[in-house]
């Protein structure tokens, strides 16, 4: 008997809303992760990525595509 571990995929809007629980509503990472049924590590990583994108340190997919187009 085998059990397959399938990775769940989360869209950008779900991640943004999950991060907003922490950044805008004051939830702790643990409580927010439990509320949206994801691991704390995922939520920490999403928050870090969100901060990088909003600060301009990292490009989101739309900006990255535009940059690649401009480079061509």
C-alpha distances in whole Angstrom, upper triangle without the diagonal:
4,7,10,13,16,19,22,25,28,32,35,36,33,34,37,37,35,37,40,39,40,43,45,44,43,40,38,35,33,34,34,31,30,32,30,26,26,26,30,30,29,32,34,34,34,38,39,38,40,43,43,43,46,48,48,46,44,44,41,40,43,45,44,44,48,48,47,49,52,52,52
4,6,10,12,16,18,22,25,28,32,33,30,31,34,34,32,34,37,36,37,40,42,41,41,37,36,33,31,32,32,28,27,29,27,24,24,24,27,26,26,29,31,30,31,34,35,35,37,39,40,40,42,44,44,43,40,40,38,36,40,42,40,40,44,45,43,45,48,48,48
4,6,9,13,15,18,22,25,28,30,27,27,31,31,28,31,34,33,33,36,38,37,37,34,32,29,27,29,28,24,24,26,24,20,20,20,24,23,23,25,28,27,28,31,32,31,33,36,36,37,39,41,41,40,37,37,35,34,37,39,37,38,41,42,41,43,46,46,46
4,6,10,12,15,19,22,25,27,24,24,28,28,26,28,32,31,32,34,36,36,36,32,31,28,26,28,27,23,23,25,22,19,18,19,22,22,20,23,26,25,25,29,30,29,31,34,34,34,36,38,38,37,34,34,31,30,33,36,34,34,38,39,37,39,42,42,42
4,6,9,13,16,19,22,24,21,21,25,25,23,25,28,27,28,31,33,32,32,29,28,24,23,24,23,20,20,22,19,16,15,15,19,18,17,20,22,21,22,25,26,25,27,30,30,30,33,35,35,34,31,31,28,27,31,33,31,32,35,36,35,37,40,40,40
4,6,9,13,16,19,21,18,19,22,23,21,23,26,26,27,29,31,31,31,28,27,24,23,24,22,19,19,21,18,15,14,15,18,18,16,19,21,20,20,23,24,23,25,28,28,28,31,33,33,32,28,28,26,24,27,30,28,29,32,33,32,34,37,37,37
4,6,10,13,16,18,15,15,19,20,18,20,23,23,24,26,28,28,28,25,24,21,20,22,20,16,17,19,16,13,11,12,16,15,12,15,18,16,16,20,21,19,21,24,24,24,27,29,29,28,25,25,22,21,24,27,25,26,29,30,29,31,34,34,35
4,7,10,13,15,12,12,16,17,15,17,20,20,21,23,25,25,26,23,23,19,19,20,17,14,15,16,13,11,9,11,15,14,11,14,17,15,15,18,20,18,19,23,23,23,25,28,28,27,24,24,21,20,23,25,24,25,28,29,29,31,34,34,35
4,7,10,12,10,10,14,15,14,16,18,19,20,22,23,24,25,23,23,19,20,20,18,15,17,17,13,12,11,13,16,15,11,13,16,14,13,16,18,16,17,21,21,20,22,25,25,24,21,20,17,16,19,22,21,21,25,26,26,27,30,31,31
4,7,8,6,7,10,11,10,13,15,16,17,19,20,21,22,20,20,17,18,18,15,13,15,15,11,11,10,12,14,14,10,11,14,13,11,14,16,14,14,18,19,18,19,22,23,23,20,19,16,15,17,20,20,21,23,25,25,27,29,30,31
4,6,5,7,9,10,11,13,14,16,18,18,19,21,22,21,22,19,20,20,17,16,18,17,13,14,13,16,17,17,13,13,16,14,11,14,16,14,13,17,18,16,18,21,21,21,18,17,13,13,14,17,18,18,21,22,23,24,26,28,29
4,5,5,6,9,10,11,12,15,16,16,17,19,20,20,20,18,20,20,16,16,18,17,14,16,14,16,17,17,13,12,15,13,10,12,14,11,10,14,15,12,14,17,17,18,15,14,10,10,12,14,15,16,18,20,21,22,24,26,27
4,5,5,6,9,10,10,13,15,15,15,16,19,18,20,18,20,19,15,15,18,16,13,15,14,17,18,18,15,13,16,15,11,13,16,13,11,15,16,14,15,18,19,20,18,16,13,13,14,17,18,19,21,23,24,25,27,28,30
4,5,5,6,9,10,11,13,14,15,15,17,16,17,15,17,16,12,12,14,12,9,11,11,14,15,16,12,11,14,14,10,12,15,14,12,16,18,16,17,20,21,22,19,19,15,16,17,20,21,22,24,25,26,28,30,31,33
4,5,5,6,8,10,11,12,14,15,16,15,15,13,15,15,11,11,14,13,10,12,10,12,12,13,9,8,11,10,7,8,11,10,9,12,14,13,14,17,18,18,16,16,13,14,16,18,19,20,22,24,25,27,28,29,31
4,5,5,6,9,10,10,11,13,14,14,15,14,16,16,12,13,16,14,12,14,13,15,15,15,12,10,12,12,8,8,11,10,8,11,13,12,12,15,16,17,16,15,13,14,16,17,19,20,22,23,25,26,27,29,31
4,5,5,7,9,10,10,10,13,12,14,13,15,14,10,11,14,11,9,13,12,15,15,16,13,11,13,14,10,10,14,13,11,14,16,15,15,18,20,21,19,19,16,18,19,21,22,24,25,27,28,30,31,33,34
4,5,5,7,9,10,10,12,10,11,10,11,11,7,8,10,9,7,10,9,11,11,13,10,7,10,11,9,9,12,13,11,13,16,16,16,19,21,21,19,20,17,19,21,22,23,25,27,28,29,31,33,34,36
4,5,5,6,8,9,10,9,10,9,12,12,8,9,12,12,10,13,11,12,11,12,10,7,8,10,7,6,9,10,8,10,13,13,13,15,17,18,17,18,16,18,20,21,22,24,25,26,28,30,31,32,34
4,5,5,5,7,9,9,11,11,14,13,9,11,14,12,12,15,14,16,14,16,14,10,12,13,10,9,12,13,10,11,15,14,13,16,18,19,19,19,17,20,21,22,23,25,26,27,30,31,32,34,36
4,6,6,5,6,6,8,9,11,9,6,9,11,9,10,13,13,14,13,15,14,10,12,14,12,10,14,15,13,14,18,18,17,19,22,22,22,23,21,23,24,25,27,29,30,31,33,35,36,37,39
4,6,6,5,5,6,6,9,9,7,9,12,11,12,14,13,14,11,13,13,9,10,12,11,8,12,14,12,12,16,17,15,17,20,20,20,22,20,23,25,25,26,29,30,31,33,35,35,36,39
4,6,6,8,9,10,13,13,10,13,16,15,15,17,16,17,14,16,15,11,11,13,11,8,11,13,10,10,14,14,13,14,18,18,18,20,19,22,23,23,25,27,28,29,31,33,33,34,37
4,6,8,11,12,15,14,11,15,17,15,15,19,18,19,17,19,18,14,15,17,14,12,15,16,13,13,17,17,14,16,20,21,21,22,21,24,24,24,27,29,29,30,33,34,35,36,39
4,6,9,11,13,11,10,13,15,13,14,17,17,19,17,19,18,14,15,18,16,14,17,18,16,16,20,20,18,20,23,24,24,25,24,26,27,28,30,32,33,33,36,37,38,39,42
4,6,9,11,10,9,13,14,13,15,17,17,18,15,18,18,14,14,17,16,13,16,18,16,16,20,21,19,20,24,24,24,26,25,28,29,29,31,33,34,35,37,39,39,41,43
4,6,8,6,6,9,11,10,12,14,14,15,12,15,15,12,13,16,15,13,16,18,16,17,20,21,20,22,25,25,25,26,25,27,29,30,31,33,35,35,37,39,40,41,44
4,5,5,6,8,10,10,12,14,13,13,10,13,14,11,11,14,14,12,15,17,16,17,20,21,21,22,25,24,24,26,25,28,30,30,31,34,35,35,37,40,40,41,44
4,6,5,6,9,10,11,12,10,9,6,9,10,7,7,11,11,10,12,15,14,15,18,19,19,21,23,23,22,24,23,25,28,28,29,31,33,33,35,37,38,39,41
4,6,5,6,9,10,10,10,8,6,9,11,9,10,13,14,13,15,18,18,19,21,23,23,24,27,26,25,27,26,28,30,31,31,34,36,36,37,40,41,42,44
4,5,5,6,9,10,10,10,9,13,13,11,12,16,15,14,17,20,19,20,23,24,24,25,28,28,27,28,27,29,31,32,33,35,37,37,39,41,42,43,45
4,5,5,6,8,9,10,8,12,11,8,10,13,12,12,15,17,16,17,20,21,21,23,25,25,24,25,23,25,27,28,29,31,33,34,35,37,39,40,42
4,5,5,6,5,6,5,9,8,6,9,12,11,12,15,16,16,18,20,21,21,23,26,25,24,25,23,24,27,28,28,30,33,33,34,37,38,39,41
4,6,5,6,8,8,12,11,10,13,15,15,15,18,20,19,21,24,25,25,27,29,29,27,28,26,28,30,31,32,34,36,37,38,40,42,42,44
4,6,8,10,11,14,13,11,14,17,15,16,19,20,19,21,24,24,24,27,29,29,27,28,26,27,29,31,31,33,35,36,37,39,41,42,44
4,6,9,10,13,11,10,13,15,13,14,17,18,17,20,22,22,22,25,27,27,25,25,23,24,26,28,28,30,32,33,34,36,38,39,41
4,7,9,12,10,10,14,15,14,16,19,19,19,22,24,24,25,27,29,28,26,27,24,25,28,29,30,31,34,35,35,37,39,40,42
4,7,8,7,7,10,11,11,13,16,16,16,19,21,21,22,25,26,25,23,24,22,23,25,27,27,29,31,32,33,35,37,37,39
4,5,5,7,9,10,11,13,14,16,17,19,20,21,23,25,26,25,23,24,22,24,27,28,27,29,32,32,33,36,37,37,39
4,5,5,6,9,10,11,12,14,15,17,18,20,21,22,24,23,22,23,22,24,27,27,27,30,32,32,33,36,37,37,39
4,5,5,6,9,10,11,12,14,15,17,18,20,21,23,21,19,21,20,22,25,26,25,28,30,30,30,33,35,35,37
4,5,5,6,9,10,11,12,14,15,16,18,20,21,20,18,19,18,19,22,23,22,25,27,27,28,31,32,32,34
4,5,5,6,9,10,10,12,14,15,16,18,20,19,17,19,17,19,22,23,23,25,27,28,29,31,33,33,35
4,5,5,6,9,10,11,12,14,15,17,18,17,16,18,17,20,22,23,23,25,27,27,28,31,32,32,35
4,5,5,6,9,10,11,12,14,15,17,15,13,15,14,17,20,20,19,22,24,24,25,28,29,29,31
4,5,5,6,9,10,10,12,14,15,14,13,14,12,14,17,18,18,20,22,22,24,26,28,28,30
4,5,5,6,9,10,11,12,14,13,13,14,14,16,19,19,19,22,24,24,25,28,29,29,32
4,5,5,6,9,10,11,12,11,10,13,13,16,18,18,18,21,22,22,24,26,27,27,30
4,5,5,6,9,10,11,9,8,9,9,12,15,14,14,17,19,19,20,23,24,24,26
4,5,5,6,8,10,10,9,10,9,12,14,14,15,18,19,19,21,23,24,25,27
4,6,5,6,8,8,9,11,11,15,16,15,16,20,20,20,22,25,25,25,28
4,6,5,6,5,5,8,9,13,15,13,14,17,18,17,19,22,22,22,25
4,5,5,6,5,6,6,10,11,10,11,14,15,14,17,19,19,20,23
4,5,8,8,9,9,13,13,12,14,17,17,17,19,21,21,22,25
4,5,8,9,11,15,15,13,15,18,18,17,20,22,21,22,26
4,5,7,9,13,13,10,12,15,14,13,16,19,18,18,22
4,7,10,13,15,12,12,16,16,14,17,19,19,19,22
4,7,10,12,9,9,13,14,12,14,17,17,17,20
4,7,8,6,6,9,10,9,11,14,14,15,18
4,6,5,6,9,10,11,12,14,15,16,19
4,5,5,6,9,10,11,12,14,15,17
4,5,5,6,9,10,11,12,14,16
4,5,5,6,9,10,10,12,14
4,5,5,6,9,10,11,13
4,5,5,6,9,10,11
4,5,5,6,9,10
4,5,5,6,9
4,5,5,6
4,5,5
4,5
4
